[in-house]
Amino acid sequence: MRRLQIPPSTYGNWRKRNSVTYEHLVRGLIREGISLDWFFAPEQRLNYPSREQLHVADVESAKYASNCPDNNARVLAALAEIRKVLQQYGLPETQFNQELMLTLCLAERAGQVPTRLALEQVAAAIRAVNDDPLAD
């Protein structure tokens, strides 16, 4: 517990309540560079999701993040940035254009922009341009 910087009183409370506050434990393990897999499942062979499986989670979490009240300031800041880029390139500020860019922007700010998501966003943009009867 000392190595994880968990005070003896905290450990005593865990023992008394017969329950652990995992937030402190996980922070200590990560700070010490100890694998959570090793600590919580030492004898298990664990499977890790592929990039394609993570992509679905990234898109869904980006969609969720855009609807979460705690992220309103982040979404508004991203939209302000998106509007500047749209204006810079002379593109209309349509809902489609903003949503397309917002999904990618939120995924990037979450630290994960998988190649597949970027390609799908570009493909959607290309499709939108090709579907536009005013495009050359």
DSSP file with accessible surface (Angstrom, degrees, kcal/mol):
  #  RESIDUE AA STRUCTURE BP1 BP2  ACC     N-H-->O    O-->H-N    N-H-->O    O-->H-N    TCO  KAPPA ALPHA  PHI   PSI    X-CA   Y-CA   Z-CA
    1    1 A M      >       0   0   89      0, 0.0     5,-2.8     0, 0.0     4,-0.3   0.000 360.0 360.0 360.0 -35.0    0.0    0.0    0.0
    2    2 A R  T > 5 +     0   0  227      1,-0.2     3,-1.5     3,-0.2     0, 0.0   0.912 360.0  53.3 -61.8 -42.5    2.9    2.4    0.7
    3    3 A R  T 3 5S+     0   0  157      1,-0.3    -1,-0.2     2,-0.1     0, 0.0   0.871 111.2  45.7 -61.4 -34.1    4.2    1.8   -2.8
    4    4 A L  T 3 5S-     0   0   14      2,-0.1    -1,-0.3    27,-0.0    -2,-0.2   0.412 114.7-119.9 -87.9   2.9    0.8    2.7   -4.2
    5    5 A Q  T < 5 +     0   0  130     -3,-1.5    -3,-0.2    -4,-0.3    -2,-0.1   0.866  61.7 149.2  58.7  41.2    0.7    5.8   -1.9
    6    6 A I      < -     0   0    7     -5,-2.8    -1,-0.2    19,-0.0    -2,-0.1  -0.925  47.4-123.3-104.0 118.8   -2.5    4.5   -0.2
    7    7 A P     >  -     0   0   64      0, 0.0     4,-2.2     0, 0.0     3,-0.5  -0.217  15.5-118.9 -62.0 150.2   -2.6    5.6    3.4
    8    8 A P  H  > S+     0   0  109      0, 0.0     4,-2.9     0, 0.0     5,-0.2   0.854 114.8  57.7 -56.6 -35.0   -2.9    3.0    6.2
    9    9 A S  H  > S+     0   0   81      2,-0.2     4,-2.3     1,-0.2     5,-0.2   0.896 106.1  48.9 -64.6 -38.1   -6.2    4.5    7.3
   10   10 A T  H  > S+     0   0   31     -3,-0.5     4,-2.3     2,-0.2    -1,-0.2   0.943 112.3  47.6 -65.2 -45.5   -7.6    4.0    3.8
   11   11 A Y  H  X S+     0   0   93     -4,-2.2     4,-2.3     1,-0.2    -2,-0.2   0.920 111.2  52.3 -61.3 -40.7   -6.5    0.4    3.7
   12   12 A G  H  X S+     0   0   31     -4,-2.9     4,-2.6     1,-0.2    -1,-0.2   0.899 108.7  50.1 -61.9 -41.0   -8.0    0.0    7.2
   13   13 A N  H  X S+     0   0   73     -4,-2.3     4,-2.8     2,-0.2     5,-0.2   0.890 108.4  53.0 -64.4 -40.2  -11.3    1.4    6.1
   14   14 A W  H  X>S+     0   0   13     -4,-2.3     5,-1.6     1,-0.2     4,-1.1   0.927 111.7  45.6 -59.2 -44.8  -11.3   -1.0    3.1
   15   15 A R  H  <5S+     0   0  170     -4,-2.3    -2,-0.2     2,-0.2    -1,-0.2   0.916 113.6  49.2 -65.1 -42.6  -10.8   -3.9    5.4
   16   16 A K  H  <5S+     0   0  172     -4,-2.6    -2,-0.2     1,-0.2    -1,-0.2   0.918 119.5  37.1 -63.4 -44.6  -13.5   -2.7    7.9
   17   17 A R  H  <5S-     0   0  129     -4,-2.8    -1,-0.2     2,-0.2    -2,-0.2   0.577 102.4-132.5 -81.6 -14.5  -16.1   -2.2    5.1
   18   18 A N  T  <5S+     0   0  149     -4,-1.1     2,-0.3    -5,-0.2    -3,-0.2   0.893  74.0  99.1  59.4  38.6  -14.9   -5.2    3.2
   19   19 A S      < -     0   0   58     -5,-1.6     2,-0.4    -6,-0.2    -2,-0.2  -0.983  63.9-136.6-152.9 149.9  -14.9   -3.1    0.0
   20   20 A V        -     0   0   50     -2,-0.3     2,-1.0    -3,-0.1     3,-0.1  -0.871  13.2-135.1-110.6 138.1  -12.2   -1.3   -2.0
   21   21 A T    >>  -     0   0   51     -2,-0.4     4,-1.3     1,-0.2     3,-0.6  -0.810  23.6-164.8 -86.9 101.9  -12.4    2.2   -3.5
   22   22 A Y  H 3> S+     0   0  134     -2,-1.0     4,-3.3     1,-0.2     5,-0.4   0.766  76.0  72.4 -66.6 -24.9  -10.9    1.2   -6.9
   23   23 A E  H 3> S+     0   0  119      1,-0.2     4,-2.2     2,-0.2    -1,-0.2   0.942 103.0  41.2 -56.0 -48.3  -10.2    4.8   -8.0
   24   24 A H  H <> S+     0   0   83     -3,-0.6     4,-2.2     2,-0.2    -1,-0.2   0.916 116.8  49.4 -65.0 -42.5   -7.3    5.1   -5.5
   25   25 A L  H  X S+     0   0    9     -4,-1.3     4,-2.5     2,-0.2    -2,-0.2   0.945 112.3  45.7 -64.2 -47.9   -6.1    1.6   -6.2
   26   26 A V  H  X S+     0   0   43     -4,-3.3     4,-2.8     1,-0.2     5,-0.3   0.923 111.9  52.0 -64.4 -43.8   -6.1    2.0  -10.0
   27   27 A R  H  X S+     0   0  125     -4,-2.2     4,-2.6    -5,-0.4    -1,-0.2   0.924 111.4  47.9 -58.4 -43.5   -4.4    5.4   -9.8
   28   28 A G  H  X S+     0   0    0     -4,-2.2     4,-2.0     2,-0.2    -2,-0.2   0.918 111.8  49.1 -63.7 -43.3   -1.7    4.0   -7.7
   29   29 A L  H  <>S+     0   0    1     -4,-2.5     5,-3.0     2,-0.2     4,-0.4   0.935 113.9  45.5 -62.1 -45.5   -1.2    1.0  -10.0
   30   30 A I  H ><5S+     0   0  104     -4,-2.8     3,-1.4     1,-0.2    -2,-0.2   0.927 110.4  53.5 -65.3 -43.1   -1.0    3.2  -13.1
   31   31 A R  H 3<5S+     0   0  117     -4,-2.6    -1,-0.2    -5,-0.3    -2,-0.2   0.891 112.2  45.5 -59.4 -36.2    1.4    5.6  -11.4
   32   32 A E  T 3<5S-     0   0   66     -4,-2.0    -1,-0.3    -5,-0.2    -2,-0.2   0.483 115.3-116.8 -85.8  -3.7    3.7    2.7  -10.5
   33   33 A G  T < 5 +     0   0   67     -3,-1.4     2,-0.5    -4,-0.4    -3,-0.2   0.783  61.2 152.8  74.5  27.3    3.5    1.3  -14.0
   34   34 A I      < -     0   0   36     -5,-3.0    -1,-0.3    -6,-0.2     2,-0.1  -0.791  49.9-113.4 -94.7 128.1    1.8   -1.9  -12.8
   35   35 A S     >  -     0   0   62     -2,-0.5     4,-2.3     1,-0.2     5,-0.2  -0.365  13.2-150.1 -62.3 128.6   -0.4   -3.6  -15.4
   36   36 A L  H  > S+     0   0   59      2,-0.2     4,-3.0     1,-0.2     5,-0.4   0.868  99.8  56.1 -65.8 -35.6   -4.1   -3.6  -14.4
   37   37 A D  H  > S+     0   0   56      1,-0.2     4,-2.3     2,-0.2     7,-0.2   0.939 109.3  45.5 -59.2 -47.5   -4.4   -6.8  -16.3
   38   38 A W  H  4 S+     0   0  163      1,-0.2    -2,-0.2     2,-0.2    -1,-0.2   0.917 117.0  45.0 -63.7 -41.3   -1.7   -8.4  -14.2
   39   39 A F  H  < S+     0   0   80     -4,-2.3    -2,-0.2     1,-0.2    -1,-0.2   0.933 123.9  30.5 -71.1 -46.6   -3.1   -7.1  -11.0
   40   40 A F  H  < S+     0   0   95     -4,-3.0    -2,-0.2     1,-0.2    -1,-0.2   0.722 136.9  20.7 -89.4 -22.5   -6.8   -7.9  -11.5
   41   41 A A    ><  +     0   0   24     -4,-2.3     3,-1.4    -5,-0.4    -1,-0.2  -0.404  68.5 161.0-142.8  63.5   -6.6  -11.0  -13.7
   42   42 A P  T 3  S+     0   0   80      0, 0.0    -1,-0.1     0, 0.0    -3,-0.1   0.796  79.0  36.9 -63.4 -29.0   -3.1  -12.5  -13.2
   43   43 A E  T 3  S+     0   0  175      2,-0.1     2,-0.3    -5,-0.0    -5,-0.1   0.349  97.3 103.2-104.5   5.6   -3.9  -16.0  -14.5
   44   44 A Q    <   -     0   0  131     -3,-1.4     2,-0.8    -7,-0.2    -3,-0.1  -0.665  65.3-138.1 -95.1 145.0   -6.3  -15.0  -17.3
   45   45 A R        -     0   0  212     -2,-0.3     2,-0.3     2,-0.0    -2,-0.1  -0.888  33.8-161.1 -95.5 108.6   -5.6  -14.9  -21.0
   46   46 A L        -     0   0   67     -2,-0.8     2,-0.4    -5,-0.1    -9,-0.0  -0.686  11.0-136.7 -97.5 146.5   -7.3  -11.6  -21.9
   47   47 A N        -     0   0  138     -2,-0.3    -2,-0.0     0, 0.0    -1,-0.0  -0.820  13.6-149.7 -98.8 140.6   -8.4  -10.5  -25.4
   48   48 A Y        -     0   0  159     -2,-0.4     0, 0.0     1,-0.0     0, 0.0  -0.902  25.1-108.3-110.2 138.3   -7.8   -7.0  -26.6
   49   49 A P        -     0   0   72      0, 0.0     2,-0.1     0, 0.0    -1,-0.0  -0.297  31.9-121.2 -65.8 146.8  -10.1   -5.3  -29.1
   50   50 A S     >  -     0   0   48      1,-0.1     4,-2.3     4,-0.0     5,-0.2  -0.331  29.8-101.5 -76.9 168.9   -8.9   -4.8  -32.6
   51   51 A R  H  > S+     0   0  163      1,-0.2     4,-2.0     2,-0.2    -1,-0.1   0.883 124.3  55.0 -59.1 -37.2   -8.7   -1.3  -34.1
   52   52 A E  H  > S+     0   0  117      1,-0.2     4,-1.2     2,-0.2    -1,-0.2   0.895 108.2  47.5 -65.6 -39.5  -11.9   -2.1  -36.0
   53   53 A Q  H  > S+     0   0  119      1,-0.2     4,-1.3     2,-0.2    -1,-0.2   0.889 111.8  50.7 -67.8 -36.9  -13.7   -2.9  -32.8
   54   54 A L  H  X S+     0   0   64     -4,-2.3     4,-2.8     1,-0.2    -2,-0.2   0.840 100.2  65.5 -68.0 -31.6  -12.4    0.2  -31.1
   55   55 A H  H  X S+     0   0   14     -4,-2.0     4,-2.7     2,-0.2     5,-0.3   0.927  99.8  50.1 -57.1 -45.8  -13.6    2.3  -34.1
   56   56 A V  H  X S+     0   0   87     -4,-1.2     4,-2.5     1,-0.2    -1,-0.2   0.940 112.3  47.8 -60.1 -43.5  -17.2    1.5  -33.3
   57   57 A A  H  X S+     0   0   55     -4,-1.3     4,-3.0     1,-0.2    -1,-0.2   0.900 110.8  51.9 -64.7 -39.1  -16.7    2.5  -29.7
   58   58 A D  H  X S+     0   0   17     -4,-2.8     4,-2.5     2,-0.2    -2,-0.2   0.930 111.4  45.9 -63.7 -45.2  -14.9    5.7  -30.8
   59   59 A V  H  X S+     0   0   19     -4,-2.7     4,-2.4     2,-0.2    -2,-0.2   0.942 115.8  46.1 -64.6 -45.0  -17.8    6.8  -33.1
   60   60 A E  H  X S+     0   0  106     -4,-2.5     4,-2.7    -5,-0.3    -2,-0.2   0.914 113.5  48.6 -65.6 -39.9  -20.4    5.9  -30.5
   61   61 A S  H  X S+     0   0   60     -4,-3.0     4,-3.1    -5,-0.2    -1,-0.2   0.883 110.6  51.4 -69.3 -34.2  -18.4    7.7  -27.7
   62   62 A A  H  X S+     0   0    4     -4,-2.5     4,-1.8    -5,-0.2    -1,-0.2   0.924 111.8  47.0 -65.7 -41.2  -18.0   10.8  -29.9
   63   63 A K  H  X S+     0   0  104     -4,-2.4     4,-0.7     2,-0.2    -2,-0.2   0.924 115.0  46.8 -64.6 -42.6  -21.7   10.8  -30.6
   64   64 A Y  H >X S+     0   0  161     -4,-2.7     3,-1.4     1,-0.2     4,-0.7   0.939 109.6  53.8 -63.8 -44.1  -22.4   10.4  -26.9
   65   65 A A  H >< S+     0   0   16     -4,-3.1     3,-0.7     1,-0.3    -1,-0.2   0.856 102.9  57.0 -60.6 -34.4  -19.9   13.1  -26.0
   66   66 A S  H 3< S+     0   0   36     -4,-1.8    -1,-0.3     1,-0.2    -2,-0.2   0.723 112.8  41.4 -71.5 -17.2  -21.6   15.5  -28.3
   67   67 A N  H << S+     0   0  128     -3,-1.4    -1,-0.2    -4,-0.7    -2,-0.2   0.431  89.8 105.2-105.0  -2.3  -24.9   15.0  -26.4
   68   68 A C    X<  -     0   0   13     -4,-0.7     3,-1.9    -3,-0.7     4,-0.2  -0.689  65.8-143.0 -85.1 125.4  -23.5   15.0  -22.9
   69   69 A P  G >  S+     0   0   95      0, 0.0     3,-1.6     0, 0.0     4,-0.3   0.826  99.1  62.6 -57.8 -31.7  -24.2   18.2  -20.9
   70   70 A D  G 3  S+     0   0  145      1,-0.3     3,-0.2     2,-0.1     4,-0.2   0.717 104.1  49.4 -65.8 -18.6  -20.7   18.0  -19.2
   71   71 A N  G <> S+     0   0   23     -3,-1.9     4,-2.7    -6,-0.2    -1,-0.3   0.282  75.5 108.0-104.3  11.4  -19.2   18.4  -22.6
   72   72 A N  H <> S+     0   0   87     -3,-1.6     4,-2.9     1,-0.2     5,-0.2   0.912  80.8  48.8 -56.7 -45.1  -21.2   21.4  -23.8
   73   73 A A  H  > S+     0   0   77     -4,-0.3     4,-2.4    -3,-0.2    -1,-0.2   0.917 112.4  49.0 -62.5 -40.3  -18.2   23.7  -23.5
   74   74 A R  H  > S+     0   0  125     -4,-0.2     4,-2.3     2,-0.2    -2,-0.2   0.915 112.9  47.0 -65.6 -41.8  -16.0   21.3  -25.4
   75   75 A V  H  X S+     0   0   14     -4,-2.7     4,-2.9     2,-0.2    -2,-0.2   0.930 112.2  49.7 -66.7 -43.1  -18.6   20.9  -28.2
   76   76 A L  H  X S+     0   0  113     -4,-2.9     4,-2.2    -5,-0.2    -2,-0.2   0.908 111.5  48.8 -63.7 -39.9  -19.1   24.6  -28.5
   77   77 A A  H  X S+     0   0   53     -4,-2.4     4,-2.1    -5,-0.2    -1,-0.2   0.915 112.2  49.2 -63.8 -42.2  -15.4   25.3  -28.7
   78   78 A A  H  X S+     0   0    0     -4,-2.3     4,-2.8     1,-0.2    -2,-0.2   0.918 110.1  50.9 -63.7 -42.5  -15.1   22.6  -31.4
   79   79 A L  H  X S+     0   0   26     -4,-2.9     4,-2.8     2,-0.2    -1,-0.2   0.892 107.9  52.5 -64.1 -37.4  -18.0   24.1  -33.3
   80   80 A A  H  X S+     0   0   46     -4,-2.2     4,-1.7     2,-0.2    -1,-0.2   0.928 112.3  45.7 -62.8 -41.4  -16.4   27.5  -33.2
   81   81 A E  H  X S+     0   0   99     -4,-2.1     4,-1.9     2,-0.2    -2,-0.2   0.912 112.4  51.2 -66.0 -41.8  -13.2   26.0  -34.6
   82   82 A I  H  X S+     0   0    6     -4,-2.8     4,-2.8     1,-0.2    -2,-0.2   0.920 107.2  53.1 -62.9 -43.7  -15.1   24.1  -37.2
   83   83 A R  H  X S+     0   0   92     -4,-2.8     4,-2.6     1,-0.2    -1,-0.2   0.898 106.7  53.0 -61.2 -38.7  -17.0   27.2  -38.4
   84   84 A K  H  X S+     0   0  146     -4,-1.7     4,-2.5     2,-0.2    -1,-0.2   0.922 110.9  46.7 -62.0 -42.5  -13.6   29.0  -38.9
   85   85 A V  H  X S+     0   0   50     -4,-1.9     4,-2.0     2,-0.2    -2,-0.2   0.926 111.3  50.9 -67.1 -43.0  -12.4   26.2  -41.1
   86   86 A L  H  <>S+     0   0    2     -4,-2.8     5,-3.2     1,-0.2     4,-0.3   0.927 113.1  46.0 -60.0 -43.8  -15.6   26.1  -43.1
   87   87 A Q  H ><5S+     0   0  122     -4,-2.6     3,-1.3     3,-0.2    -2,-0.2   0.911 108.6  56.2 -64.4 -41.7  -15.4   29.8  -43.6
   88   88 A Q  H 3<5S+     0   0  144     -4,-2.5    -1,-0.2     1,-0.3    -2,-0.2   0.876 114.6  38.7 -58.2 -37.9  -11.7   29.6  -44.5
   89   89 A Y  T 3<5S-     0   0  159     -4,-2.0    -1,-0.3    -5,-0.1    -2,-0.2   0.328 113.5-115.8 -97.2   6.8  -12.4   27.1  -47.3
   90   90 A G  T < 5 +     0   0   66     -3,-1.3    -3,-0.2    -4,-0.3    -4,-0.1   0.842  63.7 149.6  66.3  33.3  -15.7   28.8  -48.4
   91   91 A L      < -     0   0   90     -5,-3.2    -1,-0.2    -6,-0.2    -2,-0.1  -0.754  51.5-103.5-101.2 147.0  -17.8   25.9  -47.4
   92   92 A P        -     0   0   79      0, 0.0     2,-1.4     0, 0.0     5,-0.1  -0.374  23.7-126.2 -68.5 146.7  -21.4   26.2  -46.2
   93   93 A E        +     0   0   80      4,-0.1     2,-0.1    -2,-0.1   -10,-0.1  -0.360  52.0 159.5 -88.5  56.7  -22.1   25.9  -42.5
   94   94 A T     >  -     0   0   59     -2,-1.4     4,-2.4     1,-0.1     5,-0.2  -0.354  54.9-114.6 -76.5 160.6  -24.7   23.2  -43.0
   95   95 A Q  H  > S+     0   0  140      1,-0.2     4,-2.9     2,-0.2     5,-0.3   0.917 117.5  54.0 -60.2 -41.7  -25.7   20.8  -40.2
   96   96 A F  H  > S+     0   0   81      1,-0.2     4,-2.6     2,-0.2     5,-0.2   0.945 109.6  46.4 -58.5 -49.4  -24.2   17.9  -42.2
   97   97 A N  H  > S+     0   0   33      1,-0.2     4,-2.1     2,-0.2    -1,-0.2   0.914 115.0  46.7 -61.8 -42.1  -20.8   19.6  -42.6
   98   98 A Q  H  X S+     0   0   28     -4,-2.4     4,-2.6     2,-0.2    -1,-0.2   0.917 113.6  47.2 -68.3 -42.1  -20.7   20.6  -38.9
   99   99 A E  H  X S+     0   0   99     -4,-2.9     4,-2.3    -5,-0.2     5,-0.2   0.904 110.5  53.4 -64.7 -40.8  -21.7   17.1  -37.7
  100  100 A L  H  X S+     0   0   25     -4,-2.6     4,-1.3    -5,-0.3    -2,-0.2   0.948 115.9  38.6 -58.2 -47.8  -19.2   15.4  -40.0
  101  101 A M  H  X S+     0   0   57     -4,-2.1     4,-2.7    -5,-0.2    -2,-0.2   0.856 112.1  57.9 -75.2 -32.0  -16.4   17.6  -38.7
  102  102 A L  H  X S+     0   0   18     -4,-2.6     4,-3.0     2,-0.2     5,-0.3   0.920 102.7  53.7 -66.3 -41.3  -17.6   17.5  -35.1
  103  103 A T  H  X S+     0   0   28     -4,-2.3     4,-1.9     1,-0.2    -1,-0.2   0.942 114.1  41.8 -57.6 -46.9  -17.5   13.7  -34.9
  104  104 A L  H  X S+     0   0   55     -4,-1.3     4,-2.5    -5,-0.2    -2,-0.2   0.919 113.9  52.4 -67.3 -41.2  -13.9   13.7  -36.1
  105  105 A C  H  X S+     0   0   21     -4,-2.7     4,-2.5     1,-0.2    -2,-0.2   0.929 111.1  46.0 -62.9 -45.5  -12.9   16.6  -33.9
  106  106 A L  H  X S+     0   0    9     -4,-3.0     4,-1.5     2,-0.2    -1,-0.2   0.895 112.4  50.6 -67.5 -37.9  -14.3   15.0  -30.7
  107  107 A A  H  <>S+     0   0    4     -4,-1.9     5,-2.2    -5,-0.3     4,-0.2   0.918 111.2  49.1 -64.9 -39.6  -12.7   11.7  -31.5
  108  108 A E  H ><5S+     0   0  112     -4,-2.5     3,-1.7     1,-0.2    -2,-0.2   0.932 109.9  50.5 -66.0 -42.0   -9.3   13.5  -32.0
  109  109 A R  H 3<5S+     0   0   89     -4,-2.5    -1,-0.2     1,-0.3    -2,-0.2   0.788 103.9  58.9 -68.8 -24.7   -9.7   15.4  -28.7
  110  110 A A  T 3<5S-     0   0   73     -4,-1.5    -1,-0.3    -5,-0.2    -2,-0.2   0.512 121.8-111.6 -78.7  -3.5  -10.4   12.1  -26.9
  111  111 A G  T < 5S+     0   0   64     -3,-1.7     2,-0.4    -4,-0.2    -3,-0.2   0.585  88.0  96.3  89.0   9.9   -7.0   11.0  -28.2
  112  112 A Q      < +     0   0   93     -5,-2.2    -2,-0.2   -54,-0.1    -3,-0.1  -0.863  29.5 155.6-140.7 104.9   -8.2    8.4  -30.7
  113  113 A V        -     0   0   56     -2,-0.4   -58,-0.1    -5,-0.1    -5,-0.0  -0.841  29.5-158.3-122.0  89.5   -8.7    9.0  -34.3
  114  114 A P     >  -     0   0    6      0, 0.0     4,-2.1     0, 0.0     3,-0.4  -0.362  26.6-115.5 -66.6 152.1   -8.4    5.5  -35.9
  115  115 A T  H  > S+     0   0   95      1,-0.2     4,-2.8     2,-0.2     5,-0.2   0.888 114.7  56.8 -54.2 -42.3   -7.6    5.4  -39.6
  116  116 A R  H  > S+     0   0  137      1,-0.2     4,-2.6     2,-0.2    -1,-0.2   0.907 106.2  49.2 -60.9 -42.2  -10.9    3.9  -40.4
  117  117 A L  H  > S+     0   0    1     -3,-0.4     4,-2.4     2,-0.2    -1,-0.2   0.945 112.0  48.4 -63.2 -45.4  -12.9    6.8  -38.8
  118  118 A A  H  X S+     0   0   32     -4,-2.1     4,-2.4     1,-0.2    -2,-0.2   0.930 112.8  48.6 -60.1 -44.2  -10.8    9.3  -40.7
  119  119 A L  H  X S+     0   0  110     -4,-2.8     4,-2.8     1,-0.2    -1,-0.2   0.899 110.8  50.4 -64.2 -40.4  -11.3    7.5  -44.0
  120  120 A E  H  X S+     0   0   72     -4,-2.6     4,-2.5    -5,-0.2    -1,-0.2   0.898 110.0  50.2 -65.9 -37.3  -15.1    7.2  -43.4
  121  121 A Q  H  X S+     0   0   27     -4,-2.4     4,-2.0     2,-0.2    -2,-0.2   0.920 112.7  46.3 -66.3 -42.6  -15.3   10.9  -42.6
  122  122 A V  H  X S+     0   0   82     -4,-2.4     4,-2.8     2,-0.2    -2,-0.2   0.923 112.1  51.5 -64.6 -41.8  -13.4   11.7  -45.8
  123  123 A A  H  X S+     0   0   55     -4,-2.8     4,-2.9     1,-0.2    -2,-0.2   0.915 109.0  50.5 -62.3 -41.0  -15.6    9.3  -47.8
  124  124 A A  H  X S+     0   0   13     -4,-2.5     4,-2.4     1,-0.2    -1,-0.2   0.902 111.0  49.2 -63.6 -38.9  -18.8   10.9  -46.4
  125  125 A A  H  X S+     0   0   37     -4,-2.0     4,-2.2     2,-0.2    -2,-0.2   0.925 111.7  48.2 -66.2 -42.4  -17.4   14.3  -47.5
  126  126 A I  H  X S+     0   0   91     -4,-2.8     4,-2.7     2,-0.2    -2,-0.2   0.928 111.5  50.4 -63.6 -42.5  -16.6   13.0  -51.0
  127  127 A R  H  X S+     0   0  142     -4,-2.9     4,-2.1     1,-0.2    -2,-0.2   0.929 109.3  51.4 -61.6 -41.9  -20.0   11.5  -51.3
  128  128 A A  H  X S+     0   0   30     -4,-2.4     4,-0.8     1,-0.2    -1,-0.2   0.904 111.2  47.6 -62.4 -41.6  -21.7   14.8  -50.2
  129  129 A V  H >< S+     0   0   84     -4,-2.2     3,-0.7     1,-0.2     6,-0.3   0.922 112.9  48.3 -65.0 -43.7  -19.7   16.6  -52.8
  130  130 A N  H 3< S+     0   0  121     -4,-2.7    -2,-0.2     1,-0.2    -1,-0.2   0.794 110.9  51.2 -68.7 -27.8  -20.6   14.1  -55.5
  131  131 A D  H 3< S+     0   0  113     -4,-2.1    -1,-0.2    -5,-0.2    -2,-0.2   0.621  87.2  99.7 -82.6 -11.9  -24.3   14.2  -54.5
  132  132 A D    X<  -     0   0   74     -4,-0.8     3,-1.4    -3,-0.7    -4,-0.0  -0.618  61.6-157.5 -79.6 116.2  -24.3   18.0  -54.7
  133  133 A P  T 3  S+     0   0  121      0, 0.0    -1,-0.2     0, 0.0    -4,-0.0   0.753  91.9  58.6 -67.9 -16.8  -25.9   19.1  -58.1
  134  134 A L  T 3  S+     0   0  149      2,-0.1     2,-0.1    -3,-0.0    -2,-0.1   0.611  84.3 102.7 -85.9 -11.5  -24.1   22.4  -57.9
  135  135 A A    <         0   0   41     -3,-1.4    -6,-0.0    -6,-0.3    -5,-0.0  -0.387 360.0 360.0 -72.1 149.9  -20.6   20.8  -57.7
  136  136 A D              0   0  209     -2,-0.1    -1,-0.1     0, 0.0    -2,-0.1  -0.429 360.0 360.0 -71.2 360.0  -18.5   20.8  -60.8
